[in-house]
Amino acid sequence: MFIKKYHRLLLILAALCTIYSHSYGQDKNIPKDLYVAATIPDSLKEDANVVIRYEARETIVKEAGRQTTKEHSIVTVLNDKGDDDAIFMLPYNKKYDSYSGIEINIYNAAGLLIKKYHKSDMYDGSAADDETMVTDQRYLAIKHAIASYPTTIEIQYEENESSFIGLNSWYVQDKMEQAVQNEYCKISVNPSVGFRYQASNTNIKPVKGNADGLDTYTWTAKNLKAIKKQEHVLSWTIIPRINFAVNTFNCYGYPGDFTSWQSFGNWIKSLNDDVSSLSPERIAQIKQMTDTIKTDKEKARFLYNYMQKSMRYVGIQLGIGGFKPFPATFVDQKKYGDCKALSNYMRALLSAVNIPSNYAIIRAGYNAEPASLAFPSNSFNHAILCIPFKNDTTWLECTSSTTAFGKLGPFTENRNALLITNEGGKLVNTPRSAPEDNQLNSQVHLVLDADGGAKAHISILSSGEYRSMFVDVLPTYKADEQKEYLLKHLDIKQPSVFTFKPADDAKGFKEISIDLEYDKFCDIATGDKQFYRPMAFLLWDVTLPAEEKRKSNYYFPAPVAKTCVTTIDLPTGFEMETLPTDQSLKFTYGSYEVKYKYDAAKNQVISTAKFNLTNQLIPAAKYTEMQVYMDAVAKAQNKKLVIRRKA
C-alpha cells in the first residue's frame, strides 16, 4: 500500500556501478572471469547457493520526485536452491515509470553465452492480487529455467521514475546463503532534495564527493561470505543494507516534506482532511443509533461492531489512492474499502458522536521491523485507528471483520505506529500482548475401551491468535481440509471418526468442540497391560535443533498461555497401574507443568497441564536454555499411562 517493494529475490534490488571504473555506466569492459563459475573463490562458495559476482547501481536524483537508476548485475546460481535468482521482475506504474535497455544474458559454467532475453520477451501483467483487486501498478517479469548448474545470469536496465516518496534501500546481501564478490552503489542527489542514509547490520561507509552540482555517495562491498541459514530468524535483524531517504518528495503530483515524522504526518493529514466526514443526515442517524449507550467506550465498541458487520475489505489502489483514503461518504454508501478507507470511515463514525480518534499508519506483519525514531522514512503498509480514551488508549484493527474490539494482535502490536494528529505525525508504540491475550484453554474427556480403542470429546475456548485460527483461517477450508488442518495444528492422532463443531464467539473468545473415535488409541498392548499417551492432543509441539553459539534472536509469533484438563475413563475391568510423574519445567521465558491423579472410586485419571510462553522474542544467549527446555517438555508429554486388567 504505502511502499514500493523491491527484492533481490527477483533480481532487482542491488544492482549497480562498474568494477574498475567510476563512470558507473554499463561497463562493457568487465573482466571475463566474472562470467566463469570456476573463478569463484572457494571461500565464497561456503554455505552459498548464489554468488553475486558483480553488481553496480547508480541512482541520480536531480529534483524531488524524479530519479533515474541504472543497474547491472552478474549472478552465478550454484544449485537449485538458488533458482529464485533466475526470476526477474520489475514493478512499475505506466504513468510514472519507464524502463529501457533491458538485457538478460544467460551463461553456462564456462562463461559462454547460451540465451538472451529482452523487454519484448517479458510478461507484462497487473499487480492486482488477492488483497488488491484494482491497481494501476504493473510488473514486467520473466523466469529462466536453469538446465544445469552452475549458471550465470547477467541483467542490465535503466529505470526512469517521476513519482516517489523515498529511495529504495541497497541490500548488500538480501537473503541468507548468498555471497558477494563485488558490489557498488552510488547515489547522486541535488543538495536541495535533502539526502539521508542509515546503515543496518553493516559497517560499510560511503565515499562522499560532488560532481556536476550533485552530492555523491559511493558504497563498496567485496568478498562477503554467505550468511549461514538459521531457523526462525527475521531477515531485517541480520541482512546488511543501507537505507536511503530524501527530505522533499513528490508523489503522484502531491509534494511533501519528510524532514521529520511530524512533517510526513502533516502530508498524510492533508490527504485525509477532505475525506473524513459524513453528511449531516448520516451523522444524525449515527447519533440516534447510539443515544441510549451511556459511555463513550461502549459507543465506540458498538460502532466498531457495526462497521465490521456492515463493511467489507476491497483493495483499490489507483494513483494517490495508495495513500489517500476513499471519502467516508463513499465507504458509507458502497459498503467497502481498504485499510485506509475503513480506518478513515471508523474515524468518521466516532466523530459523529463526538469521540476523537487518530488515524495511524504502521508496518504490518508478524514481528515486522519497527519504524526508526531517528531515521524518518516510509516503510508503512497498513492503516489502523487509535482512540485516546483517558487512561485507556484503545487501538482498532478496522480491516478485519472478526478481530475483537480493542485488540490488534501480532500483525501490528509491539512496534511503532505513526499517529496522525492535528500537529502532524507522532511516532508511538502499539501495545505489547501478554500470554493471556493468546489463550487456548481446553477440556478433554477420553473414554477408553477394553480393546484399546477410545472416544474423545475436546472443548476449546480460545482468544487472540488461537481464536483467529478458528474464526479467520479455518472457515476458508472445506470440511475435509478443516479436519487435516486441525489434526496437524493440534497434533491429534489420526482418528477413524472426526466431527468438528464451532460454537459461540463472544467477548473475544471462540468456542469449538471436536469429537473423535479411535479403533486403536493405545500405543502398546502387551499381556494384560495397555500403554497410553494420556492426552488427546499435544499442548505444545515445538522442538528445536541444538545450535552452538547462536548469534541471532529467535522469534515466535506471540506470547501464549495454554491449559488442558483431561479426564480419562478407564475401561470396565481395568485399573491404573502406573501414573506418569508430575512435571514442573521452567526457563527464563516460559513454564510447563502437569499434574496427574487417580480417582479410584470413579476409575478415572485426571491430568491438568499448563504451558506459558511469556515473550515472543528469545535472545540468542537464551537459545540453548530454551532448546533444552523444549526437549524436556516434549519428553514430559510422552510419558505413558499404564493400565491393567483386574485380577
C-alpha positions in Angstrom: 0.0 0.0 0.0 2.5 2.7 1.1 5.8 1.5 -0.2 7.0 0.2 -3.5 8.8 -3.1 -2.7 11.9 -4.3 -4.5 13.6 -7.6 -3.6 16.7 -9.1 -5.0 14.9 -12.4 -4.7 13.6 -11.1 -8.0 17.0 -9.8 -9.0 16.2 -6.1 -8.9 17.5 -4.7 -5.6 21.2 -4.3 -5.5 22.3 -3.8 -9.0 25.0 -1.2 -9.7 28.1 0.7 -10.8 31.2 -0.6 -12.6 34.0 -2.6 -11.1 37.1 -0.8 -12.1 35.7 2.5 -13.5 33.9 5.3 -11.7 31.8 6.1 -14.7 29.1 4.0 -13.3 27.6 3.4 -16.7 27.0 -0.1 -18.1 30.6 -1.1 -18.4 31.5 -3.3 -21.4 35.0 -4.0 -20.0 34.0 -6.2 -17.1 36.7 -8.9 -16.7 35.6 -12.1 -18.5 36.5 -14.3 -15.5 33.4 -12.9 -13.6 31.3 -14.9 -16.1 33.2 -18.1 -15.4 32.0 -20.2 -12.5 35.4 -21.8 -11.8 36.9 -18.4 -10.9 34.7 -18.0 -7.8 36.9 -18.1 -4.7 36.3 -21.2 -2.6 35.7 -19.1 0.5 32.6 -17.6 -1.2 31.1 -21.0 -2.1 30.8 -22.0 1.6 27.1 -22.1 2.7 26.2 -20.3 -0.6 23.5 -21.1 -3.2 24.2 -17.9 -5.1 27.2 -15.7 -5.6 26.9 -12.0 -6.6 29.9 -11.8 -9.0 29.3 -8.1 -9.8 26.5 -5.6 -9.2 26.5 -1.9 -9.8 23.7 0.5 -9.1 23.6 4.2 -9.8 20.7 6.4 -8.8 20.5 10.1 -9.8 18.0 12.5 -8.2 18.0 15.9 -9.7 14.8 17.1 -8.2 12.1 15.9 -5.8 10.0 13.1 -7.2 12.3 12.3 -10.2 15.0 9.7 -10.3 17.0 7.6 -12.8 18.5 4.3 -11.8 20.9 2.2 -13.9 21.5 -1.3 -12.7 23.9 -4.1 -13.9 24.3 -7.4 -12.2 26.1 -10.7 -12.8 24.9 -13.6 -10.5 26.1 -17.2 -10.5 23.5 -19.7 -9.3 25.3 -22.7 -7.8 22.4 -25.1 -7.2 18.6 -25.4 -7.4 18.2 -23.7 -4.0 19.2 -20.5 -5.8 16.6 -20.8 -8.6 14.8 -17.7 -7.3 17.6 -15.7 -8.8 16.5 -16.9 -12.2 13.3 -14.9 -11.8 13.4 -11.3 -12.9 10.6 -8.9 -12.0 10.3 -5.1 -12.4 7.3 -3.3 -10.9 6.1 -0.1 -12.5 3.3 2.4 -13.0 2.5 3.2 -16.6 2.1 6.9 -15.9 5.2 7.4 -13.7 7.7 4.6 -14.5 9.5 3.5 -17.7 12.2 1.0 -18.4 14.8 0.9 -21.2 17.8 -1.0 -22.2 16.6 -4.3 -20.6 19.1 -7.1 -21.4 19.2 -10.5 -19.7 22.0 -12.8 -20.7 22.5 -16.4 -19.6 25.9 -18.1 -19.5 27.0 -21.7 -18.9 29.6 -22.7 -16.3 32.4 -21.9 -18.8 31.1 -18.3 -19.3 29.7 -19.0 -22.8 26.5 -17.1 -23.8 23.7 -19.6 -24.2 20.5 -17.4 -24.1 19.4 -13.8 -24.4 16.2 -12.1 -23.3 14.9 -8.6 -23.9 11.9 -6.5 -22.8 9.7 -7.9 -25.6 10.2 -11.4 -24.0 8.9 -10.4 -20.6 5.3 -10.8 -19.3 3.5 -7.6 -18.7 0.8 -8.0 -16.0 -1.3 -6.3 -13.4 0.0 -6.3 -9.8 -3.6 -7.0 -8.6 -3.7 -9.9 -6.1 -6.0 -11.5 -3.5 -5.8 -8.3 -1.4 -5.7 -5.6 -4.1 -8.5 -6.1 -6.7 -7.8 -2.9 -8.7 -4.5 -1.1 -9.1 -2.5 0.8 -11.7 0.7 -0.9 -10.5 2.0 -3.4 -13.0 5.1 -5.6 -13.5 7.4 -7.0 -16.1 8.6 -10.5 -15.4 10.4 -13.4 -16.8 11.7 -16.7 -15.5 14.7 -18.6 -16.9 14.5 -22.4 -16.5 18.0 -23.4 -15.4 19.0 -26.6 -17.1 22.4 -27.2 -15.4 24.5 -25.7 -12.6 26.3 -23.5 -12.2 24.6 -20.9 -14.4 25.4 -17.2 -14.6 22.8 -14.6 -15.2 23.6 -11.0 -16.3 21.0 -8.3 -16.1 21.1 -4.6 -17.3 18.4 -2.0 -17.4 17.6 1.6 -16.7 14.5 3.0 -14.9 13.1 6.5 -15.0 10.6 7.3 -12.3 8.7 10.6 -11.8 6.8 9.9 -8.6 8.2 8.6 -5.3 8.4 9.3 -1.6 11.7 7.6 -0.8 14.6 5.8 -2.4 14.9 2.0 -2.4 17.3 0.6 0.1 20.5 -1.0 -1.1 20.6 -4.6 0.1 24.3 -5.7 0.3 23.0 -9.2 0.8 19.3 -9.6 0.7 19.0 -13.2 1.9 20.9 -15.9 3.7 23.1 -18.3 1.7 24.2 -15.6 -0.7 27.8 -14.5 -1.1 29.1 -11.3 -2.6 32.2 -10.9 -4.7 31.9 -7.3 -6.0 29.2 -4.7 -5.3 28.9 -1.0 -5.8 26.2 1.5 -5.1 26.3 5.2 -6.0 23.7 7.9 -5.2 24.0 11.3 -6.9 21.5 13.8 -5.5 20.7 17.5 -5.7 21.5 19.1 -2.3 18.2 20.8 -2.3 16.4 17.5 -2.1 18.0 16.6 1.2 19.5 13.1 1.2 19.9 10.9 4.3 21.2 7.4 4.8 21.3 4.8 7.6 23.3 1.6 7.8 21.6 -1.6 9.1 23.6 -4.7 10.1 26.7 -3.4 8.3 29.6 -1.0 9.0 30.1 -0.1 5.3 30.6 3.7 4.9 30.3 5.8 1.8 32.9 7.8 0.0 31.4 11.3 -0.4 32.0 13.8 -3.2 30.5 16.3 -5.5 30.1 16.3 -9.3 28.1 18.5 -11.7 26.4 20.2 -8.8 25.2 16.9 -7.2 26.3 15.4 -3.9 27.6 11.9 -4.5 27.8 8.9 -2.1 29.5 5.6 -3.1 29.4 2.4 -1.2 31.6 -0.7 -2.0 31.3 -4.3 -0.8 33.7 -7.1 -1.6 34.2 -10.8 -0.7 31.4 -11.2 1.7 30.7 -14.8 2.8 27.2 -16.1 2.7 25.2 -15.8 5.9 24.5 -19.3 7.1 20.9 -20.3 7.2 19.2 -20.2 10.6 15.6 -21.1 11.6 13.2 -18.5 12.9 15.4 -15.6 12.2 13.9 -12.3 11.0 15.8 -11.1 7.9 15.7 -7.5 8.9 17.8 -8.4 12.0 20.7 -9.9 10.1 20.6 -8.8 6.4 23.1 -6.0 5.7 21.6 -3.0 3.9 21.8 0.8 3.6 18.5 2.7 3.9 18.0 5.9 1.9 15.6 8.8 2.4 15.0 12.3 1.0 13.6 15.3 2.8 11.5 16.5 -0.1 9.4 14.4 -2.4 6.6 14.4 -4.9 4.2 11.5 -5.0 1.6 11.4 -7.8 1.7 15.2 -8.1 1.4 15.8 -4.3 4.6 17.4 -3.0 5.6 16.7 0.6 8.3 17.1 3.3 9.9 14.2 5.1 12.4 16.1 7.2 10.7 14.7 10.3 7.9 12.3 11.4 5.9 15.4 12.2 6.2 16.8 8.7 5.4 13.5 7.0 2.3 13.2 9.3 1.2 16.6 8.1 1.4 15.4 4.5 -0.8 12.3 5.4 -3.2 14.7 7.2 -3.5 16.9 4.2 -4.6 13.9 2.1 -7.2 12.9 4.7 -8.7 16.3 5.6 -11.3 16.4 2.9 -12.5 12.8 3.1 -13.1 12.3 6.8 -16.6 13.4 7.4 -20.1 12.1 6.9 -23.2 14.0 5.7 -25.3 15.9 8.3 -28.2 13.4 7.7 -25.9 10.4 8.3 -24.4 12.0 11.4 -27.9 12.4 12.8 -28.6 8.7 12.1 -25.4 7.6 13.9 -26.3 9.7 16.9 -29.7 8.2 17.1 -28.2 4.7 16.9 -26.1 5.3 19.9 -28.1 7.7 22.0 -29.1 5.1 24.6 -25.5 3.9 25.2 -24.1 5.6 28.3 -20.3 5.6 27.9 -18.0 6.7 25.1 -16.1 3.4 25.2 -19.3 1.4 24.8 -20.4 3.7 22.0 -17.1 3.0 20.3 -17.5 -0.7 20.7 -21.0 -0.6 19.2 -19.8 1.5 16.2 -16.8 -0.8 15.7 -19.1 -3.9 15.6 -21.5 -2.0 13.3 -18.6 -1.3 10.9 -17.4 -4.9 11.0 -20.9 -6.2 10.2 -21.7 -3.6 7.5 -18.4 -3.2 5.6 -16.1 -5.5 3.7 -12.5 -5.2 2.6 -11.8 -4.4 -1.0 -8.3 -3.2 -2.1 -8.3 -0.5 -4.8 -5.0 1.3 -5.3 -5.1 3.9 -8.1 -2.6 6.8 -8.1 -2.6 8.7 -4.9 -5.3 6.3 -3.7 -2.4 4.1 -2.5 -2.0 6.8 0.2 -5.3 8.8 0.3 -8.4 7.1 1.7 -11.7 6.9 -0.1 -14.1 9.5 1.3 -16.1 8.3 4.3 -19.3 9.1 2.4 -18.2 6.7 -0.4 -17.5 3.9 2.1 -20.8 4.5 3.9 -22.7 4.2 0.6 -20.8 1.4 -1.1 -20.1 -0.6 2.0 -16.5 -1.4 1.2 -12.9 0.0 1.4 -9.3 -0.9 2.0 -7.4 -0.5 5.3 -7.1 3.3 4.8 -10.7 3.8 3.8 -12.1 1.6 6.6 -9.9 3.2 9.3 -10.9 6.7 8.0 -14.6 5.6 8.0 -14.4 4.4 11.6 -12.9 7.7 12.5 -15.8 9.5 10.8 -18.3 7.3 12.7 -16.7 8.2 16.1 -16.5 11.9 15.1 -20.3 11.8 14.5 -20.8 11.0 18.2 -18.0 13.4 19.4 -15.4 10.8 20.2 -12.0 11.9 19.0 -9.7 9.4 17.3 -6.4 9.3 15.3 -5.7 7.7 12.0 -2.4 5.8 12.2 -0.1 4.1 9.7 2.1 1.2 10.6 4.4 -1.5 9.2 2.2 -4.7 9.5 3.4 -8.3 9.6 4.4 -10.8 12.2 7.4 -9.4 14.1 7.8 -6.8 11.3 10.6 -4.2 11.5 9.5 -1.2 13.5 10.0 2.4 12.2 13.1 4.2 13.4 12.6 7.2 15.6 16.0 8.6 14.4 15.5 7.9 10.7 12.2 9.1 9.3 11.4 7.1 6.1 8.4 5.4 4.6 8.2 1.7 5.4 4.4 1.6 6.2 2.0 -0.7 4.5 -1.2 -0.6 6.7 -3.6 1.8 8.4 -5.3 1.3 11.8 -7.1 3.6 14.3 -6.3 4.9 17.8 -8.9 6.2 20.3 -7.2 8.2 23.1 -9.6 7.5 25.9 -8.4 8.9 29.2 -6.0 6.4 30.8 -7.3 3.8 28.4 -5.9 4.2 24.9 -7.7 1.8 22.5 -6.5 0.5 19.2 -8.7 -0.8 16.4 -7.9 -3.1 13.5 -10.5 -1.8 11.1 -9.8 -4.2 8.2 -10.8 -7.3 10.0 -14.5 -8.3 10.4 -13.6 -10.7 13.2 -11.0 -9.0 15.4 -12.2 -8.2 18.9 -12.7 -4.6 19.9 -9.5 -3.1 21.3 -7.3 -5.9 20.1 -4.6 -5.7 17.5 -2.7 -9.0 17.6 0.8 -9.9 16.4 0.2 -8.4 12.9 0.5 -4.8 14.3 1.3 -5.0 18.0 4.6 -4.2 19.8 6.0 -1.7 17.3 5.9 1.9 16.2 2.9 3.5 14.5 2.8 7.0 13.0 -0.2 8.7 14.7 -1.7 11.4 12.6 -2.6 14.4 14.8 -3.6 18.0 14.2 0.0 18.9 14.8 1.4 16.3 12.4 2.9 12.9 12.8 3.9 11.4 16.1 5.7 8.0 16.4 4.1 6.0 19.2 4.2 2.4 20.4 1.3 0.0 19.9 0.5 -2.4 22.8 2.6 -5.4 23.5 0.4 -8.6 24.0 0.7 -10.8 27.0 0.2 -14.6 27.2 -3.3 -14.1 28.5 -4.2 -12.3 25.2 -3.5 -15.5 23.3 -5.2 -18.3 25.2 -6.1 -21.9 24.3 -8.0 -23.4 27.2 -9.2 -27.0 26.7 -11.1 -29.7 28.4 -10.9 -33.3 27.2 -12.9 -36.3 28.1 -11.4 -39.6 26.9 -13.3 -42.9 27.3 -11.1 -45.9 26.8 -12.5 -49.4 25.8 -11.1 -52.8 26.7 -9.8 -53.4 23.2 -7.5 -50.3 23.2 -10.0 -48.1 21.3 -11.3 -44.8 22.6 -13.8 -42.0 22.2 -12.8 -38.4 22.9 -14.6 -35.1 23.3 -12.5 -31.9 23.1 -13.8 -28.5 24.1 -11.6 -25.5 23.4 -12.1 -21.8 24.4 -9.6 -19.6 22.5 -8.6 -16.0 22.3 -6.1 -13.9 20.3 -4.0 -15.8 17.8 -5.8 -19.1 18.6 -9.2 -17.6 18.1 -8.0 -16.2 14.8 -7.1 -19.7 13.7 -10.7 -20.8 14.3 -12.6 -17.7 13.0 -10.3 -16.5 10.2 -8.3 -19.4 8.9 -10.4 -22.5 9.4 -13.6 -21.2 7.6 -11.6 -20.8 4.4 -11.1 -24.5 4.2 -13.5 -27.3 3.0 -14.7 -29.8 5.6 -12.0 -32.4 4.8 -9.3 -29.7 4.7 -10.5 -28.4 8.1 -10.0 -31.9 9.5 -6.5 -32.1 8.3 -5.7 -28.6 9.4 -6.9 -29.3 13.0 -5.2 -32.7 13.2 -1.9 -31.1 12.1 -2.0 -27.9 14.2 -3.3 -29.5 17.4 -1.2 -32.6 16.8 -4.1 -35.0 17.2 -3.6 -38.7 16.4 -5.5 -39.7 13.2 -9.0 -40.9 14.2 -11.4 -43.2 12.5 -14.3 -40.7 13.1 -13.9 -36.9 13.3 -16.6 -34.3 14.0 -15.8 -30.6 14.3 -18.4 -28.2 15.7 -17.8 -24.4 16.0 -19.9 -22.8 18.8 -20.1 -19.4 20.4 -17.9 -16.5 19.7 -18.3 -13.8 22.3 -16.2 -11.2 24.1 -13.1 -12.1 22.2 -13.3 -15.9 23.0 -14.2 -18.5 20.4 -15.6 -21.9 21.5 -15.3 -25.1 19.4 -15.7 -28.8 20.1 -14.2 -31.9 18.4 -15.4 -35.4 18.7 -13.1 -38.3 17.9 -13.3 -42.1 17.7 -10.4 -44.5 17.6 -10.3 -48.2 16.8 -6.9 -48.2 18.4 -5.8 -45.4 20.8 -3.4 -47.3 23.0 0.3 -47.1 22.0 1.2 -50.6 23.1 -0.9 -53.6 24.4 1.0 -56.5 25.9 -0.5 -59.2 28.0 -2.9 -57.7 30.4 -1.4 -54.2 30.1 -2.1 -51.2 27.9 0.2 -48.2 27.5 -1.3 -44.7 26.6 -0.1 -41.2 26.0 -2.7 -39.7 28.4 -3.9 -36.9 26.2 -5.9 -36.3 23.1 -3.5 -33.7 21.7 -0.2 -32.1 22.5 -0.3 -28.8 24.4 3.0 -27.8 22.8 4.7 -29.5 19.8 7.8 -27.3 19.1 11.3 -28.8 19.5 14.4 -27.1 18.3 17.8 -28.3 17.0 20.9 -27.8 19.1 23.0 -24.9 17.9 26.4 -23.8 19.1 26.9 -20.1 19.7 23.7 -18.9 18.0 24.1 -15.3 17.1 20.5 -14.3 16.2 17.4 -13.9 18.4 14.7 -16.5 18.0 11.1 -15.3 17.3 7.7 -16.8 18.0 4.6 -15.2 16.6 3.3 -14.2 20.0 3.4 -15.0 23.7 0.8 -17.7 24.6 -1.0 -19.3 27.5 -2.4 -22.9 27.1 -4.2 -25.2 29.5 -5.8 -28.6 29.3 -7.7 -30.6 31.8 -8.0 -34.2 30.7 -10.3 -36.8 32.2 -9.8 -40.4 31.2 -12.4 -43.1 31.9 -10.6 -46.4 32.2 -12.4 -49.5 30.7 -14.6 -51.7 32.9 -12.4 -54.4 34.3 -9.2 -52.3 34.2 -7.4 -50.4 36.9 -4.5 -47.9 36.9 -1.0 -49.5 37.3 1.4 -46.6 36.7 0.7 -42.8 36.5 3.1 -40.5 34.7 5.1 -38.5 37.1 4.2 -34.9 37.7 6.4 -32.4 35.9 7.3 -28.8 36.6 9.7 -27.2 34.0 10.9 -23.7 33.6 13.1 -21.5 31.5 13.6 -17.7 31.5 10.6 -17.0 29.2 8.2 -19.8 30.0 7.0 -22.7 32.0 5.3 -26.1 31.7 3.7 -28.1 34.4 1.4 -31.2 34.5 -0.1 -33.0 37.5 -1.9 -36.4 37.5 -4.2 -38.0 39.9 -6.2 -41.2 40.0 -9.8 -41.4 41.3 -10.2 -45.0 42.3 -13.9 -44.6 43.1 -14.7 -43.3 39.5 -11.8 -45.3 37.9 -10.6 -42.1 36.3 -7.3 -40.5 35.6 -7.3 -36.7 35.7 -4.5 -34.5 34.5 -4.0 -30.7 34.5 -1.4 -29.3 32.1 -0.3 -25.6 31.7 2.1 -24.1 29.2 3.2 -20.4 29.2 5.4 -18.6 26.8 5.9 -15.1 28.2 7.7 -13.4 25.3 7.8 -14.0 21.6 11.5 -12.8 21.3 14.0 -15.2 22.8 17.5 -13.6 22.9 20.3 -15.6 21.2 22.0 -16.0 24.5 19.0 -17.9 25.8 18.6 -20.2 22.8 20.3 -23.2 24.3 18.4 -22.9 27.6 15.1 -22.8 25.5 16.2 -25.8 23.3 16.9 -27.9 26.4 13.6 -26.8 27.9 11.6 -27.6 24.8 13.1 -31.1 24.6 12.1 -31.6 28.3 8.5 -30.5 27.5 8.4 -33.0 24.6 9.6 -35.8 26.8 7.2 -34.9 29.6 4.3 -35.1 27.1 5.4 -38.5 26.0 5.2 -40.2 29.4 2.9 -43.2 29.5 -0.1 -44.1 31.5 -0.2 -47.9 32.1 -3.4 -49.7 32.9 -4.0 -53.4 33.5 -6.8 -55.8 33.7 -8.0 -56.5 37.2 -7.0 -59.9 38.6 
